[in-house]
């Protein structure tokens, strides 16, 4: 009886041992399978991440080159063909492309610091697909919008810094922009529209570094009230505080780098200085200069010679004995020109109208009566 019992227990022990061994084998096999699966998953995730970031780098490279191509205002097919993917080892960018989506359109900007202006807008589609040596790949498709803002929407536009130290009241009717900042030391400067700059605004000038007295600067708020500027980027360096002050004082119509304003670059070829845009025609102008100078594009060319003066009454009639300059008008593409009498209606010269502290001299402005010019054009 005792021997039988021992043998039965021995058999049970053997079965139990075998079950434990089999269970352990199953667990080990499952663990190995899970480890291999995790390894494959990790490897796949790693490859997927690498190809995704490579594709993203391709898209960023396209946008960077597109921004450079937009410097002259409009991107053409040749510009798009020159845009290339980045050179990344072990990645192939077959299928990389950037194409236009529709034609150039005129649209009104609805948000941001340039809201209210119109732009020449081009839409683009960027395709960036990156494939690694193992054949893993990722792709990105994104849309981009390029906007060129015509410069004549600004009353004043400075590629550099705007310095204004006028010694008497000076009103700016229209938007003002400066890429480097406003340096305003005038005694009575009044801005009636939105002011924008990626730099700052300062109540002194590059030359004097001191306000000349008076009320300084007034900026019109959204309700048409002229509000004195009592702070600037020098004494209010914190961007959020500057924005709060601008919103409270001017309804946000003074926007600096605190608002994230971007630079507006003139569409100029390399080597052409910004002031060349408004210089007169010159015999030695290169083809590149002729392509961008306004003087070479104008339908009417006005030349005012202040070295040749006559009494105004001899030119315009009446009894005005003030001096009137010789005004010569040419039409490069043909067409009629105003008579002397009509010139007297269109152009008005004010001798020594104000003193320019920056240039340290009196200024003789010539006012153009746009309504009279229009009347002559439609007559």
Number of C-alpha atoms within 10 A of each C-alpha: 5 6 7 9 9 11 11 11 11 12 11 12 12 12 12 12 12 12 12 12 12 12 12 12 12 12 12 12 12 12 12 12 12 12 12 12 12 12 12 12 12 12 12 13 12 12 20 17 14 19 23 21 16 26 28 19 18 27 24 16 17 22 19 12 16 21 12 11 19 18 16 14 19 16 18 11 9 9 14 18 11 11 18 15 22 17 10 12 8 10 21 21 22 11 11 21 20 23 14 18 13 9 9 16 12 14 13 15 17 11 9 11 21 19 11 12 16 17 20 17 20 21 16 18 15 19 19 27 24 28 22 18 11 9 11 15 21 19 20 18 15 11 14 15 13 18 20 20 20 13 15 9 14 18 13 16 19 21 17 13 20 21 21 21 29 21 21 16 15 17 12 14 14 14 20 22 26 25 23 19 23 29 22 25 29 29 20 21 24 21 22 21 20 24 23 27 28 20 21 22 26 21 23 21 22 17 13 12 13 14 20 21 11 14 16 22 22 19 23 20 22 15 8 11 13 17 15 17 19 13 14 17 19 11 10 13 12 11 15 12 12 23 20 12 19 20 15 11 21 23 16 20 21 27 26 29 21 18 18 14 17 15 16 18 17 20 17 19 14 7 8 13 12 18 10 17 19 11 12 15 15 11 6 8 14 9 8 13 20 17 15 20 20 16 19 19 13 12 13 17 16 13 13 13 12 13 8 11 13 15 15 17 15 13 17 16 13 9 10 13 12 13 18 25 18 16 16 14 16 15 13 12 9 9 9 10 16 16 11 15 11 15 20 19 17 19 16 15 16 14 14 12 13 17 16 17 19 17 11 10 11 13 14 14 13 13 11 14 13 11 11 15 17 11 12 16 11 6 6
